[in-house]
Amino acid sequence: MLSERKRLRIGFSGTHRAEGTVALVLRSLVPTGWNRMRAVCGVVLLGLVAACGGSNGNGNGNYNPGPTPPPPMGAASLKLASNARFGNYLVDGNGRTLYLFALDLPAGGSNPAVSNCAGSASDTSSCIYLWPIFHVDNVTVDGISAADVGEFTRSSDGMKQTTYKGFPLYYFRPDTNPGDASGEAIPDWFVLRSPFYTIMTLNAGGKHRLTDGAGRSLYFFAQDTVGNPPTSACPGTAGNRTTCVGNWPIFLASTTVVPSNIPPAKITVFTRGSDNLQQSAFDGHPLYYFADDKVPGDDLGLTFPPGLGQWFNVDPAVQ
């Protein structure tokens, strides 16, 4: 059994897979959010490209990340590339890598996506300068489903931004060539893999929490027995709100696809003794949804009176 402190703050190092100068500098960065990004622009990028001097906009605030001409007429504007590190991942029609931001909220239910990367494309101290938005009016796709592509109007500047799986899409300014994916070294920024993530993290106010691939919060129960395999102390019937499982539906990821800040070995699947159903676990802790969480960002399970003090979000970035 874990100590009480460990049970309430599951975690591991949280160091992203990174290489060279980028990794060394990032490990020394303590601030969270955009302050950390500004530090990267001012320090790390000097060793990579002259990214913080001058602008390379296309006239409407969206970034044209290099001299490569537009794709041929009729070519896909969103497609997949592949490499040994990521497998298949999302790129634009010129092969430029696209990213999601863990501080954003994906679209869900009737709620549009929310971008927390703001600023001006001409302001070298802004998030948007370093992470220019991706938007195409009439998106064509190759290798992905058109149904997974959308758009929303950003509240910070009124510009439109394209989404994939509900997540706003961005470039990383130092990625100057097709196949470049140096933005993955920056905390809270990830390429978009295909198949898409089944488990990931979102960052709300500096606190990371484990979610499913749609951004819905995951929880652990303090009464469960942690182990490999673990034992769930939450029996009941799905949909029956008088039972534990009726309030806390079990989470199962049939496959494990995770971003680079989550070790795949931490994700396991076990068979529950009470109902013989399979359930996913993180680091030996069974994972659950909360029935009243309807859209990404909801974490109503933390204040649900019958479970108060017993149910917690999983923060894999904390030791």
C-alpha positions in Angstrom: 0.0 0.0 0.0 1.2 3.5 -0.7 1.6 6.1 2.0 -1.3 8.6 2.2 0.8 11.3 0.6 1.7 8.9 -2.3 -1.9 7.8 -2.7 -3.1 11.4 -3.0 -0.3 12.5 -5.4 0.5 9.7 -7.7 3.4 10.6 -10.0 6.7 10.2 -11.7 9.4 12.5 -12.9 7.4 14.0 -15.8 10.6 14.7 -17.8 9.7 14.7 -21.5 11.7 12.8 -24.0 14.0 15.4 -25.4 17.4 15.8 -26.8 20.4 18.1 -26.7 20.3 21.7 -25.7 16.5 21.9 -25.6 16.2 19.1 -23.0 19.0 20.5 -20.8 17.4 24.0 -20.6 13.9 22.7 -20.2 14.8 20.6 -17.2 15.9 23.8 -15.4 12.7 25.7 -16.1 10.4 25.9 -13.1 7.6 28.3 -14.2 4.5 26.8 -15.7 2.3 28.1 -18.5 3.4 30.8 -20.9 6.2 32.1 -18.7 8.0 28.9 -19.4 7.4 29.2 -23.1 8.9 32.8 -23.1 12.0 31.4 -21.3 12.3 28.8 -24.0 12.0 31.5 -26.8 14.6 33.7 -25.1 17.1 30.9 -24.3 16.6 27.6 -26.0 15.7 28.9 -29.5 18.8 31.0 -29.7 20.7 27.7 -30.1 18.3 26.3 -32.7 17.1 29.0 -35.0 16.8 32.8 -35.1 13.1 32.3 -34.2 12.6 35.4 -32.0 13.7 38.0 -34.6 11.2 39.1 -37.2 7.9 37.8 -38.3 6.8 35.3 -40.9 3.1 35.8 -41.0 0.7 35.4 -43.9 -1.2 38.6 -43.4 -4.1 37.3 -41.2 -2.1 36.3 -38.1 -1.7 32.7 -39.1 1.8 31.5 -39.5 3.3 30.2 -42.7 6.2 28.2 -41.2 8.6 28.3 -44.0 9.3 28.9 -47.7 7.7 25.6 -48.9 5.0 26.5 -51.4 1.4 25.5 -50.8 0.4 21.9 -51.6 -0.6 21.2 -55.2 -4.1 22.0 -56.1 -6.4 19.4 -54.7 -3.8 17.9 -52.3 -4.8 17.2 -48.7 -4.3 20.1 -46.3 -4.2 17.6 -43.3 -2.5 14.2 -43.6 -0.3 11.8 -41.7 3.5 11.5 -41.7 5.4 8.7 -40.0 8.7 8.2 -38.2 10.2 5.7 -35.7 9.5 7.8 -32.7 5.9 8.7 -33.1 4.6 6.3 -35.6 1.9 8.1 -37.6 1.3 11.7 -36.7 -0.6 14.7 -38.0 1.0 17.2 -40.4 -0.2 19.9 -42.8 -0.2 19.6 -46.6 3.5 20.5 -46.8 4.5 17.9 -44.1 4.9 20.5 -41.3 4.3 19.0 -37.9 1.2 20.1 -35.9 0.8 20.1 -32.1 -1.8 20.3 -29.4 -1.4 22.3 -26.2 -2.2 20.6 -22.8 -3.4 23.9 -21.3 -6.2 24.1 -24.0 -9.6 22.4 -23.7 -10.8 20.3 -26.6 -14.3 20.7 -27.9 -16.8 18.5 -26.2 -20.6 18.3 -26.0 -22.0 21.7 -27.1 -18.8 23.5 -25.9 -16.3 24.8 -28.5 -12.6 24.3 -28.0 -10.8 26.8 -25.8 -7.3 28.0 -26.7 -5.1 29.3 -23.9 -2.3 30.2 -26.3 -2.8 33.9 -26.9 -1.0 37.0 -28.2 -0.1 38.5 -31.5 1.8 36.9 -34.4 4.1 40.0 -34.5 4.8 40.0 -30.7 7.9 37.9 -30.2 7.1 37.5 -26.4 3.7 35.9 -27.1 2.6 32.3 -27.2 1.1 32.7 -30.6 4.4 33.9 -32.0 6.2 30.8 -31.0 3.2 28.5 -31.6 1.4 30.0 -34.6 -2.2 28.7 -35.1 -3.1 26.4 -38.0 -6.3 27.2 -40.0 -7.5 26.2 -43.4 -10.9 27.3 -44.6 -11.8 24.2 -46.6 -9.9 21.3 -45.1 -9.2 18.2 -47.2 -7.7 15.1 -45.5 -5.7 12.1 -46.3 -5.4 9.2 -43.9 -7.7 10.6 -41.2 -11.4 11.1 -40.9 -12.9 14.4 -42.0 -15.3 14.0 -39.1 -12.5 14.5 -36.7 -11.6 17.9 -38.1 -13.4 21.1 -37.0 -12.8 24.7 -36.3 -13.7 27.4 -33.8 -13.4 31.1 -33.3 -10.7 32.0 -30.8 -12.1 34.3 -28.0 -8.8 36.1 -27.5 -8.4 37.5 -31.0 -11.5 36.5 -33.1 -9.5 34.4 -35.5 -10.5 30.9 -36.7 -8.5 27.9 -35.8 -8.7 24.3 -37.1 -9.1 21.5 -34.6 -8.4 17.8 -34.7 -10.2 15.4 -32.3 -11.5 18.7 -30.7 -8.0 20.1 -30.0 -6.8 23.4 -31.5 -3.8 22.9 -33.9 -0.6 24.8 -33.8 2.8 24.9 -35.6 6.1 25.3 -33.7 8.1 28.1 -35.2 11.5 26.4 -35.1 10.2 23.5 -37.1 11.5 24.7 -40.4 11.4 21.5 -42.4 9.0 18.6 -43.0 9.6 16.0 -40.4 10.9 18.4 -37.8 9.2 17.9 -34.4 11.3 19.8 -31.9 8.2 21.1 -30.2 7.7 17.8 -28.5 10.6 18.7 -26.2 8.5 21.6 -24.7 6.4 20.6 -21.7 2.7 20.5 -22.4 3.0 20.4 -26.2 2.5 17.2 -28.1 2.3 15.9 -31.7 -1.0 14.4 -32.6 -0.6 10.7 -33.1 -2.7 8.3 -35.1 -4.3 6.2 -33.7 -5.0 9.1 -31.3 -4.2 9.1 -27.6 -6.4 6.9 -25.4 -4.9 8.4 -22.2 -3.3 11.8 -21.9 -2.9 14.8 -19.5 -4.4 18.2 -19.5 -2.9 21.1 -17.4 -5.3 23.3 -15.5 -3.5 26.1 -13.6 -0.3 24.2 -13.3 -1.9 21.0 -12.1 -1.8 18.1 -14.5 -4.6 15.6 -14.5 -5.0 12.3 -16.4 -7.8 12.3 -18.9 -9.1 10.1 -21.7 -8.4 11.1 -25.3 -11.4 13.4 -25.4 -10.2 15.3 -22.4 -12.6 13.8 -19.9 -11.2 13.6 -16.3 -10.1 10.3 -14.8 -10.1 9.5 -11.1 -8.8 7.1 -8.5 -10.5 5.8 -5.4 -8.7 5.9 -2.0 -10.4 2.7 -0.9 -9.1 0.6 -3.7 -6.1 -1.7 -3.1 -3.2 -0.6 -5.2 -1.1 -3.3 -6.9 -0.5 -5.4 -10.0 -3.2 -6.4 -10.4 -5.1 -3.9 -8.2 -8.4 -4.6 -6.5 -11.4 -2.3 -7.0 -13.5 -1.4 -3.9 -16.2 0.2 -6.1 -18.9 -2.4 -7.0 -22.3 -1.8 -8.6 -24.1 -1.4 -11.9 -23.5 1.1 -14.6 -26.3 3.6 -14.8 -27.6 2.8 -11.3 -26.8 6.0 -9.3 -27.5 4.2 -6.0 -24.3 2.2 -6.6 -20.6 3.1 -6.7 -20.1 2.2 -10.3 -23.3 4.0 -11.2 -21.6 7.2 -10.0 -18.1 6.3 -10.9 -18.1 4.4 -14.2 -15.1 2.3 -14.9 -12.6 3.4 -17.5 -11.1 1.0 -20.0 -8.7 1.8 -22.8 -8.5 -1.2 -25.1 -5.2 0.0 -26.5 -2.5 2.2 -24.9 -1.6 5.3 -26.9 0.0 8.0 -24.7 2.0 11.2 -25.2 5.6 11.3 -24.3 5.1 12.4 -20.7 3.3 9.2 -19.7 5.3 5.9 -19.6 3.2 3.3 -21.4 4.3 0.7 -18.8 2.3 2.6 -16.2 -1.0 1.7 -17.9 -2.3 -1.8 -17.3 -5.6 -3.6 -17.6 -7.0 -5.9 -14.9 -10.2 -8.0 -14.4 -12.5 -6.8 -11.6 -13.4 -9.4 -9.0 -16.9 -8.0 -8.4 -18.3 -8.2 -11.9 -15.5 -9.8 -14.1 -15.3 -6.6 -16.2 -12.0 -5.3 -17.4 -10.7 -1.9 -16.1 -7.6 0.2 -16.9 -5.2 1.2 -14.1 -2.5 3.8 -13.8 0.5 2.8 -11.8 -1.6 0.2 -10.0 -4.6 2.5 -9.4 -7.9 1.6 -11.0 -9.2 4.4 -13.1 -12.8 5.8 -13.2 -14.9 8.5 -14.7 -17.4 10.6 -12.8 -21.0 10.3 -14.1 -21.7 14.0 -13.9 -18.6 15.2 -15.8 -20.0 15.9 -19.2 -17.4 18.0 -21.0 -13.6 18.4 -21.1 -12.4 20.3 -18.0 -15.2 19.1 -15.7 -13.9 17.6 -12.4 -17.1 17.6 -10.4 -16.2 14.3 -8.8 -13.8 16.2 -6.5 -16.7 17.8 -4.8 -19.4 15.1 -5.0 -20.6 14.9 -1.4 -20.9 11.0 -1.1 -17.3 10.6 -2.2 -15.8 13.7 -0.7 -12.2 13.1 0.4 -12.1 9.7 -1.3 -11.9 10.4 -5.0 -9.0 12.3 -6.7 -7.7 13.3 -10.1 -4.5 11.5 -11.1 -1.5 13.9 -11.5 1.2 11.9 -13.2 3.6 14.9 -13.3 4.0 14.9 -9.5 6.3 12.7 -7.5 
